[in-house]
Amino acid sequence: MTAGIARDKGFVLPLFECGEGDHVHCFVSAPPSLSVTTIVKYLGGFTGRKLFIEFPEIEEKLWRGALWNPSYYVETI
């Protein structure tokens, strides 16, 4: 599902998995016309919507209903 939406938005997700603890690892292949910020917003948006639909009870346990921390780390290779 996530890979299909990413492809529709113009990038590829060869890897998208939960890391140790409370973070997610994503490997993304994207053209230079897509900014890192735009890709992070896409990923947060569609994964958050999917999780809230599948598990609506988590929203009431979150601070101000925010699923993702606004911070992220990016490394290019």
C-alpha angles and dihedrals in degrees: 000000000000092000091053093051091046090052090051089053092050105260138089130232108206089171132021115162143140114266128210111300117343109350142083129228117216129177109198131187112197140157117255090250089074114073122220089240092054092050092048090050091050092049094046093045101051097037091048093050092048093049093047091050093048096039109024092168092070093069093068091053094054127091106254089343093286114146099182130048109237090233124090140170122225129189123181125214 
